Amino acid sequence: MTNKRILVTGGAGYIGSHTVIELIAAGYEPVILDNLSNSDRKILKNINKLAGYQVPFVFGDCADPVIVGKVYKKYGPFKGIVHFAALKAVQESIHQPLRYYRNNLDGLMSLLEAAGQHGTGAFVFSSSCTVYGQPDKLPVRETTPLKDAECPYGDTKEMAERILHAVVRGGAALRIVALRYFNPIGAHASGLIGELPIGAPKNLVPLVTQAAAGNRGQLTVYGDDYNTPDGTCIRDYIHVVDLAKAHVRALAYLQKQKEPSFYDIFNVGTGRGVSVMELLRTFEKETGVKVPYKVGPRRAGDIEKIYASVDKATKVLGWKAELTVKDALKSAWAWETGYCA
C-alpha cells in the first residue's frame, strides 16, 4: 500500500486546519500534532465533520522529541511533514523575544531530527514574507535580498530558513520547500473552520469582523501617514483556502524530485497590494456593515508596504490564487456571525 500519511504540526490552527482538509481532498491521510495553544478542540470536531471521519490527533508540543517519537511509533511512517506549529504574532514577539526564539526554533529542529531518523523525506515549512523586511523594490521575488527582520517573529522565520538550507547543504536526505506566506485571511466555505483567535486578535481581519459585530471596541488603524496612496500600510492578502492548496502542490513537487537532498522556496500571495483602509472599505461594501474605527499611531515592527511576485509558484508548482479579497472578507464575516457568534 502506498504511504499517504502526512504529519501536520499545528494542524488544528487557522492555516493548518484548512490544509488538513485540502490534503484529505487530494488523497492524503493527515495526522495532526498540536498543543492547542492557539486553537480549540471544537475545531477538531469540525475538521472531522468536513473529513467524514475522525482525523488522527495527538495533543502535544512538537518541540518535545519524546512526543514526536511517540507520534512516529503510533502513526508512522510518514510520507511527509507539513510544519505550521509556531508562535506568530509580530507585536507579541517584540515583547517576548526569548519565548519566540525558543519555541519556533526548537520545534523545527525536533522535527528535522525525527524526519532524518525515520526517513521522512518531504518537509514543507511555513515561512513568512517578514523575511524580506521592508523591501527596496516591489513586488518581492524569491531572489529579493533578505533584510534584517523588523521583529523577533520574522527573525525566527529567517533563521529557520537558514537552518533548513544548512541541513540540505550538509547532505541530509531531506527534500524541503519553504513557503513564504503573505497575509492569509478568510474562512472555509462551509463555515465550520476559520480564524479563531485565542484572546485578543492579533491579525487585522478578525479585528475588523469583531468590531463590525460589536464584539469589541473600535478598530484601531495604526498609522495613516505612510508613503502609500491613502497613508495606511499595504499588504498582500490571500484567501486561506488558496494558501492551503499551495501546501498540497508543494508536497507533490517534492515527491517528483530525484535528489535525496533538495531545497526550494516560493512566495505564496496574490501579487496585489491592498491597504488597510481599502480592506476596511471593501469589507463594508461587501457586507453592508459599518466598522467603527479610529486612527492610532504607528506600531513598532510594522512594514510599510509589501506584496509578492508569484510567478515562480505559478510556473513551477502550477499554483495561483483563485479566490479574491472580496471572497475572503465575505467568508470571514460568515464565520464571525455563524460559528463565532
C-alpha positions as CSV (number, residue, x, y, z in Angstrom):
1,M,0.0,0.0,0.0
2,T,1.3,3.4,-0.9
3,N,2.1,5.5,2.2
4,K,-0.2,8.6,2.2
5,R,0.3,9.7,5.8
6,I,1.3,13.3,6.4
7,L,2.2,14.7,9.8
8,V,0.7,18.1,10.2
9,T,2.0,20.1,13.2
10,G,-0.3,22.9,14.3
11,G,-3.0,21.2,12.2
12,A,-5.8,22.5,14.5
13,G,-4.8,26.1,13.9
14,Y,-6.0,28.5,11.3
15,I,-3.9,27.6,8.3
16,G,-3.2,24.1,9.5
17,S,-6.9,23.1,9.7
18,H,-7.6,24.4,6.2
19,T,-4.6,22.5,4.9
20,V,-5.7,19.3,6.6
21,I,-9.0,19.5,4.6
22,E,-7.2,20.1,1.3
23,L,-4.7,17.2,2.0
24,I,-7.7,14.9,2.5
25,A,-9.3,16.1,-0.7
26,A,-6.0,15.3,-2.5
27,G,-6.0,11.7,-1.2
28,Y,-3.5,12.1,1.7
29,E,-4.1,10.9,5.3
30,P,-3.1,13.7,7.7
31,V,-2.2,13.1,11.3
32,I,-2.5,16.3,13.5
33,L,0.0,17.1,16.2
34,D,-1.0,20.3,18.1
35,N,-0.7,21.6,21.7
36,L,-3.9,23.8,21.1
37,S,-2.1,26.9,22.3
38,N,-3.8,28.9,19.6
39,S,-6.8,26.7,18.7
40,D,-9.7,24.9,20.2
41,R,-11.0,21.3,20.3
42,K,-14.2,22.4,18.7
43,I,-12.1,23.0,15.5
44,L,-11.0,19.4,15.6
45,K,-14.7,18.3,15.7
46,N,-15.4,20.4,12.7
47,I,-12.4,19.1,10.8
48,N,-13.8,15.6,11.4
49,K,-17.2,16.7,10.1
50,L,-15.6,18.0,6.9
51,A,-13.4,15.0,6.6
52,G,-16.2,12.5,7.2
53,Y,-14.1,10.6,9.6
54,Q,-12.0,11.1,12.8
55,V,-8.7,12.5,11.7
56,P,-5.9,11.2,14.0
57,F,-5.0,13.8,16.6
58,V,-2.2,13.9,19.1
59,F,-2.1,16.6,21.8
60,G,1.4,17.7,22.4
61,D,4.3,20.0,21.6
62,C,6.4,19.3,18.5
63,A,9.4,20.8,20.3
64,D,9.4,17.7,22.6
65,P,11.4,14.9,20.9
66,V,9.7,12.3,23.2
67,I,6.2,13.3,22.0
68,V,7.4,13.4,18.3
69,G,8.9,9.9,18.8
70,K,5.6,8.6,20.2
71,V,3.7,10.0,17.2
72,Y,6.0,8.2,14.8
73,K,5.7,5.0,16.8
74,K,1.9,5.1,16.7
75,Y,1.2,6.6,13.2
76,G,4.4,6.4,11.2
77,P,5.9,6.1,8.8
78,F,5.0,9.4,7.2
79,K,5.3,10.4,3.6
80,G,6.0,14.0,4.6
81,I,5.7,16.7,7.3
82,V,3.9,20.0,6.9
83,H,5.1,22.2,9.8
84,F,2.9,25.0,10.9
85,A,3.3,24.9,14.7
86,A,4.9,28.2,15.8
87,L,4.1,31.4,17.7
88,K,3.2,34.0,15.1
89,A,2.3,37.5,16.5
90,V,4.5,40.3,15.4
91,Q,3.8,42.7,18.3
92,E,3.9,39.9,20.9
93,S,7.3,38.7,19.6
94,I,8.7,42.2,20.2
95,H,7.9,41.9,23.9
96,Q,8.6,38.2,24.3
97,P,11.6,37.5,22.1
98,L,13.1,34.6,24.0
99,R,9.8,32.8,24.0
100,Y,9.6,33.1,20.3
101,Y,13.2,32.0,19.6
102,R,12.9,29.0,21.8
103,N,9.5,27.8,20.7
104,N,9.8,28.4,16.9
105,L,13.4,27.1,16.5
106,D,13.2,24.2,19.0
107,G,10.1,22.8,17.3
108,L,11.7,23.0,13.9
109,M,14.9,21.2,15.0
110,S,13.0,18.5,16.8
111,L,11.0,17.7,13.6
112,L,14.1,17.8,11.4
113,E,15.9,15.3,13.6
114,A,12.8,13.0,13.6
115,A,12.4,13.2,9.9
116,G,16.1,12.3,9.4
117,Q,15.9,9.4,11.8
118,H,12.8,7.9,10.3
119,G,13.4,8.6,6.7
120,T,10.6,11.1,6.2
121,G,12.0,12.8,3.0
122,A,9.4,15.5,2.3
123,F,9.2,18.6,4.5
124,V,7.1,21.7,3.9
125,F,7.8,24.7,6.1
126,S,5.6,27.5,7.0
127,S,7.7,30.6,6.4
128,S,6.7,34.3,6.0
129,C,7.2,37.4,3.9
130,T,8.5,39.0,7.1
131,V,11.9,37.6,6.0
132,Y,12.1,40.4,3.4
133,G,11.9,43.2,6.0
134,Q,11.0,46.5,4.3
135,P,11.9,45.8,0.7
136,D,13.5,48.4,-1.5
137,K,11.6,47.2,-4.6
138,L,8.2,45.7,-5.1
139,P,6.9,43.1,-5.8
140,V,9.3,40.9,-3.8
141,R,10.6,37.8,-5.6
142,E,12.3,34.8,-4.1
143,T,15.6,36.3,-5.3
144,T,14.9,39.6,-3.4
145,P,17.7,40.0,-0.8
146,L,16.6,39.4,2.7
147,K,16.9,42.2,5.2
148,D,17.0,42.2,9.0
149,A,13.6,41.3,10.2
150,E,11.6,44.1,11.9
151,C,10.6,41.8,14.7
152,P,11.7,38.6,16.5
153,Y,8.9,36.6,14.8
154,G,10.3,37.4,11.4
155,D,13.8,36.7,12.7
156,T,12.8,33.2,13.7
157,K,11.5,32.6,10.2
158,E,14.7,33.8,8.5
159,M,16.8,31.7,11.0
160,A,14.6,28.7,10.3
161,E,15.2,29.0,6.6
162,R,18.9,29.2,7.2
163,I,18.7,26.0,9.3
164,L,16.7,24.2,6.6
165,H,19.2,25.3,3.9
166,A,22.1,24.2,6.0
167,V,20.6,20.8,6.7
168,V,20.2,20.2,3.0
169,R,23.7,21.5,2.2
170,G,25.0,19.1,4.8
171,G,23.7,16.2,2.8
172,A,20.7,15.2,4.9
173,A,18.2,13.0,3.0
174,L,15.5,15.7,3.2
175,R,13.6,17.4,0.4
176,I,12.3,20.7,1.7
177,V,10.1,23.5,0.5
178,A,9.7,26.8,2.4
179,L,6.6,28.7,1.6
180,R,6.8,32.4,2.3
181,Y,3.2,33.3,3.2
182,F,1.9,36.8,2.8
183,N,-1.3,37.7,4.7
184,P,-3.9,34.9,5.0
185,I,-7.5,35.9,5.5
186,G,-11.0,34.4,5.2
187,A,-12.6,31.1,6.2
188,H,-13.7,27.8,4.7
189,A,-16.9,28.0,2.6
190,S,-18.6,25.5,5.0
191,G,-18.4,28.0,7.9
192,L,-17.0,25.2,10.0
193,I,-13.4,26.3,10.2
194,G,-11.8,29.8,10.2
195,E,-9.5,32.1,12.1
196,L,-10.3,31.6,15.8
197,P,-8.0,33.9,17.9
198,I,-7.4,32.8,21.5
199,G,-7.8,36.0,23.5
200,A,-7.4,39.4,21.7
201,P,-7.0,39.1,17.9
202,K,-3.6,39.9,16.6
203,N,-4.4,40.0,12.9
204,L,-6.4,42.6,11.0
205,V,-9.4,40.8,9.7
206,P,-10.6,39.2,13.0
207,L,-10.3,42.7,14.5
208,V,-12.4,44.1,11.6
209,T,-15.1,41.4,11.9
210,Q,-15.2,41.6,15.7
211,A,-15.6,45.4,15.7
212,A,-18.3,45.1,13.0
213,A,-20.2,42.5,15.1
214,G,-20.0,44.7,18.2
215,N,-17.9,42.1,20.0
216,R,-15.0,44.5,20.5
217,G,-14.5,48.3,20.7
218,Q,-13.3,50.4,17.8
219,L,-10.8,49.0,15.4
220,T,-7.5,50.9,15.6
221,V,-5.8,51.7,12.3
222,Y,-2.2,52.0,13.2
223,G,-0.8,54.9,11.2
224,D,-2.3,56.9,8.3
225,D,0.9,58.8,7.4
226,Y,2.8,56.1,5.5
227,N,4.1,56.6,2.0
228,T,1.1,54.9,0.4
229,P,-1.9,56.2,-1.6
230,D,-4.1,56.5,1.5
231,G,-1.4,56.6,4.2
232,T,-2.1,53.2,5.6
233,C,0.0,50.0,5.3
234,I,-0.2,47.8,2.3
235,R,-0.2,44.0,2.4
236,D,-0.8,41.1,0.1
237,Y,-4.0,39.4,1.4
238,I,-4.5,35.8,0.3
239,H,-7.5,33.6,0.9
240,V,-6.6,30.9,3.4
241,V,-8.1,28.2,1.2
242,D,-5.8,29.2,-1.7
243,L,-2.9,29.1,0.7
244,A,-3.8,25.7,2.0
245,K,-3.8,24.3,-1.6
246,A,-0.3,25.6,-2.1
247,H,0.9,23.1,0.5
248,V,-0.6,20.2,-1.4
249,R,1.2,21.4,-4.6
250,A,4.4,21.7,-2.6
251,L,4.2,18.1,-1.4
252,A,3.5,16.9,-5.0
253,Y,6.5,18.9,-6.2
254,L,8.8,17.4,-3.6
255,Q,7.7,13.9,-4.4
256,K,8.8,14.5,-8.0
257,Q,12.4,15.4,-7.0
258,K,15.0,12.7,-7.7
259,E,17.7,14.1,-5.4
260,P,17.6,12.9,-1.8
261,S,18.7,16.4,-0.6
262,F,16.7,19.3,-2.1
263,Y,15.6,22.8,-1.0
264,D,13.4,25.4,-2.7
265,I,11.4,28.5,-1.7
266,F,8.2,30.0,-3.0
267,N,6.2,33.2,-2.4
268,V,2.5,32.4,-1.7
269,G,0.4,35.5,-2.2
270,T,-1.8,37.1,-4.8
271,G,0.6,39.6,-6.4
272,R,-1.6,42.6,-5.4
273,G,-1.2,45.0,-2.6
274,V,-4.2,46.2,-0.6
275,S,-4.1,48.9,2.0
276,V,-5.7,48.7,5.4
277,M,-8.3,51.3,4.5
278,E,-9.0,49.6,1.2
279,L,-9.6,46.4,3.0
280,L,-11.8,48.1,5.5
281,R,-13.9,49.8,2.8
282,T,-14.2,46.6,0.8
283,F,-15.5,44.8,3.9
284,E,-18.1,47.4,4.4
285,K,-19.2,47.3,0.8
286,E,-19.4,43.5,0.6
287,T,-21.2,43.0,3.9
288,G,-23.2,46.3,4.2
289,V,-21.9,46.6,7.8
290,K,-20.1,49.7,9.0
291,V,-16.8,49.2,11.0
292,P,-16.2,51.6,13.9
293,Y,-12.6,52.6,13.8
294,K,-10.1,55.2,14.9
295,V,-6.6,56.1,13.7
296,G,-3.8,55.5,16.1
297,P,0.0,56.0,16.0
298,R,2.3,53.7,14.0
299,R,3.3,50.4,15.7
300,A,6.9,49.2,16.0
301,G,7.7,46.3,13.7
302,D,5.1,47.1,11.0
303,I,6.3,47.1,7.4
304,E,5.0,50.0,5.3
305,K,4.2,48.0,2.1
306,I,4.9,44.6,0.7
307,Y,3.3,42.3,-1.9
308,A,4.5,39.3,-3.8
309,S,5.6,38.2,-7.2
310,V,4.1,34.7,-7.5
311,D,5.5,33.9,-11.0
312,K,7.7,31.2,-9.6
313,A,4.8,29.4,-7.8
314,T,2.7,29.6,-10.9
315,K,5.3,28.3,-13.2
316,V,6.9,25.6,-11.0
317,L,4.1,24.5,-8.7
318,G,1.2,25.1,-11.1
319,W,-0.4,27.1,-8.3
320,K,-2.0,30.5,-8.2
321,A,-4.6,32.3,-6.1
322,E,-8.1,31.8,-7.4
323,L,-10.2,33.5,-4.7
324,T,-10.4,37.2,-4.2
325,V,-10.2,39.6,-1.2
326,K,-13.9,40.1,-1.6
327,D,-14.4,36.3,-1.3
328,A,-12.2,36.2,1.8
329,L,-13.9,39.0,3.6
330,K,-17.4,37.6,2.9
331,S,-16.3,34.2,4.2
332,A,-14.7,35.8,7.3
333,W,-17.9,37.6,8.1
334,A,-19.9,34.5,7.7
335,W,-17.5,32.8,10.1
336,E,-17.8,35.6,12.6
337,T,-21.6,35.7,12.5
338,G,-22.0,32.0,12.4
339,Y,-19.5,29.9,14.3
340,C,-18.0,32.7,16.4
341,A,-21.4,34.4,17.2
